[in-house]
């Protein structure tokens, strides 16, 4: 676990985390909120990192899970400062024993599957998400697209599992999900690029899909558990 902390301390400076905060505030408000009922839904954020999604999405109940214990301290300090109530758990996405069957309305994850060691473990994660989702619940995943980014996919030491939009779709279908949405090129690959990060630019980007096809390096997939 200490290795994970060291890796992410190296990868994301304080300034880069602040940039991600601004980006995710707009992404949640202008795009992802459409999938979440703020008054009724329970949301689970898998591999939540420092909680950029969890803290900016509105939901009746918010649960965040990460394998990195160091994230809990940062997460808690942010939540205390913003007077937010979020349940943070340390653990593996394939063994969510703290959740009962059909307890979650929406599960979300961003840039997570590529860190898994193989597709057997990904199957376990998908099976566990299926278990905790209510009938009709959605699993939303944002992932690097191997086709779009090429060898840059391997520039990160902890990237193990190569995925394309179609291979991920097959994994979802294999686990019983109905794939509602698959956008092969959605967001740029990383926030470290030269693209503008101003909220107005991000809102413009989200409102103009032709830009996605030009600049997108991550795919978006939304799977639904049949009701």
C-alpha positions in Angstrom: 0.0 0.0 0.0 2.9 2.4 0.7 4.0 1.8 -2.9 0.7 3.0 -4.2 0.9 6.2 -2.1 4.5 6.9 -3.4 3.4 6.3 -7.0 0.5 8.7 -6.8 2.4 11.3 -4.8 4.9 11.3 -7.7 2.2 11.3 -10.4 -0.1 14.0 -9.1 1.3 17.2 -7.7 -0.8 19.5 -5.5 -1.4 21.8 -8.4 -2.5 18.9 -10.6 -5.0 17.8 -8.0 -6.4 21.3 -7.9 -6.8 21.2 -11.7 -8.6 17.8 -11.5 -10.9 19.2 -8.9 -12.0 22.0 -11.2 -12.4 19.6 -14.2 -14.5 17.1 -12.2 -16.7 19.8 -10.7 -17.8 20.6 -14.3 -17.9 17.0 -15.5 -20.3 16.0 -12.7 -22.5 19.0 -12.9 -22.7 19.2 -16.7 -22.7 15.5 -17.6 -22.6 12.7 -15.1 -25.4 14.2 -12.9 -27.9 13.0 -15.6 -27.4 9.5 -14.4 -28.0 10.2 -10.7 -31.1 11.2 -8.9 -29.8 13.7 -6.2 -32.8 13.0 -3.9 -33.1 9.3 -4.0 -30.0 7.5 -5.3 -27.2 5.7 -3.5 -23.9 6.2 -5.4 -20.8 4.0 -5.1 -17.5 5.3 -6.5 -15.0 2.5 -7.1 -11.3 3.3 -6.9 -12.3 6.8 -5.9 -8.8 8.2 -5.6 -9.1 11.5 -3.9 -12.8 11.7 -4.4 -13.1 14.1 -7.3 -16.3 12.4 -8.6 -17.8 11.6 -5.2 -17.5 15.0 -3.8 -19.0 16.8 -6.8 -21.9 14.4 -7.6 -25.2 15.0 -5.8 -26.9 12.0 -4.3 -28.9 10.9 -1.3 -26.0 8.7 -0.1 -22.5 8.6 -1.4 -20.0 5.7 -0.8 -16.4 5.8 -1.9 -14.0 2.8 -2.0 -10.3 2.8 -2.7 -7.4 0.4 -2.0 -5.1 3.2 -1.0 -5.4 4.0 2.7 -3.6 7.3 2.2 -6.6 8.5 0.2 -8.8 8.4 3.3 -6.9 11.2 5.1 -7.0 13.5 2.1 -10.6 12.5 1.5 -11.6 13.2 5.0 -9.9 16.6 5.1 -11.7 17.7 1.9 -15.1 16.5 3.2 -14.6 18.2 6.6 -13.7 21.5 4.9 -16.8 21.2 2.6 -19.1 19.9 5.4 -19.9 16.8 3.3 -21.0 13.4 4.6 -19.4 10.6 2.5 -18.8 7.1 3.6 -15.2 6.2 2.8 -14.1 2.5 2.7 -10.6 1.0 2.3 -10.7 -2.3 0.4 -10.9 -4.2 -2.9 -13.6 -3.7 -5.5 -13.9 -7.4 -5.9 -14.8 -8.0 -2.2 -17.3 -5.3 -1.1 -18.5 -7.1 2.1 -19.6 -3.9 3.6 -22.5 -3.7 1.1 -25.5 -5.9 1.0 -27.1 -7.2 -2.2 -29.0 -4.6 -4.2 -28.0 -1.6 -2.1 -26.7 0.7 -4.8 -28.4 2.6 -7.6 -25.4 3.9 -9.5 -21.8 2.6 -9.5 -19.1 4.8 -11.1 -15.5 4.2 -11.8 -12.8 6.2 -13.7 -9.5 4.9 -14.9 -9.6 1.7 -12.8 -9.9 -1.4 -15.0 -6.4 -0.8 -16.5 -4.9 -1.3 -13.1 -6.3 -4.7 -12.6 -3.8 -7.6 -13.1 -6.0 -9.6 -15.5 -9.5 -10.2 -16.8 -10.3 -12.8 -14.2 -10.1 -10.1 -11.6 -12.1 -7.8 -13.8 -14.8 -10.5 -14.0 -14.8 -10.6 -10.2 -15.2 -6.8 -10.0 -18.1 -6.8 -12.5 -19.8 -9.7 -10.6 -19.5 -7.8 -7.3 -20.9 -4.6 -8.9 -23.8 -6.7 -10.3 -24.4 -8.0 -6.8 -24.6 -4.7 -5.0 -26.6 -2.9 -7.8 -30.4 -2.7 -7.6 -32.4 -4.1 -10.5 -32.3 -1.3 -13.1 -29.1 0.1 -11.6 -26.3 1.5 -13.7 -22.5 0.9 -13.9 -20.7 3.9 -15.4 -17.1 3.5 -16.4 -14.6 5.9 -17.9 -11.5 4.2 -19.3 -8.4 4.9 -21.4 -9.0 3.7 -25.0 -6.0 1.6 -26.1 -6.9 2.2 -29.8 -7.0 6.0 -29.3 -3.9 6.5 -27.1 -1.6 3.7 -28.5 1.7 3.1 -26.7 1.0 6.0 -24.3 -1.3 3.6 -22.6 1.9 1.9 -21.1 3.5 5.1 -19.9 2.1 4.4 -16.4 3.9 1.7 -14.3 0.7 0.4 -12.9 -1.2 -0.1 -16.2 -1.6 -3.9 -16.7 -4.9 -4.7 -18.4 -5.3 -3.5 -22.0 -8.9 -2.6 -22.9 -10.7 -1.2 -25.9 -14.3 -0.1 -26.0 -15.4 -3.3 -27.6 -13.5 -5.6 -25.3 -14.9 -3.8 -22.3 -18.4 -4.0 -23.7 -18.0 -7.8 -24.1 -16.9 -8.0 -20.5 -20.0 -6.1 -19.4 -22.3 -8.3 -21.5 -20.6 -11.4 -20.2 -21.4 -10.3 -16.7 -25.1 -9.8 -17.5 -25.2 -6.0 -18.1 -27.1 -4.4 -20.9 -24.8 -1.8 -22.5 -26.9 1.4 -22.9 -24.1 3.7 -23.9 -20.7 3.2 -25.5 -18.8 6.3 -26.6 -15.4 5.2 -27.9 -13.8 8.7 -27.7 -15.2 10.8 -24.9 -12.7 12.7 -22.8 -9.0 13.5 -23.4 -6.6 10.9 -22.1 -5.2 13.0 -19.3 -5.6 16.4 -17.5 -1.8 16.9 -17.9 -2.1 17.9 -21.6 -2.1 21.4 -23.1 -5.8 21.6 -23.5 -7.5 24.5 -21.6 -9.0 23.6 -18.2 -11.3 26.6 -17.7 -14.8 25.5 -16.8 -16.3 27.4 -19.8 -14.0 25.4 -22.1 -15.0 22.1 -20.5 -18.7 22.9 -20.8 -18.2 23.8 -24.4 -16.3 20.6 -25.0 -19.1 18.5 -23.4 -21.7 20.2 -25.5 -20.0 19.6 -28.9 -19.5 15.8 -29.6 -17.4 16.4 -32.7 -14.6 17.5 -30.4 -14.8 14.2 -28.6 -14.0 12.3 -31.8 -11.1 14.7 -32.4 -9.6 14.9 -28.9 -11.0 12.0 -26.9 -8.6 9.4 -25.5 -11.0 7.7 -23.0 -14.1 5.8 -23.7 -17.3 5.9 -21.7 -19.5 2.8 -21.1 -22.8 2.6 -19.2 -24.2 -0.8 -18.4 -27.5 -1.5 -16.8 -28.6 -4.4 -14.6 -31.9 -5.6 -16.0 -34.9 -4.7 -13.9 
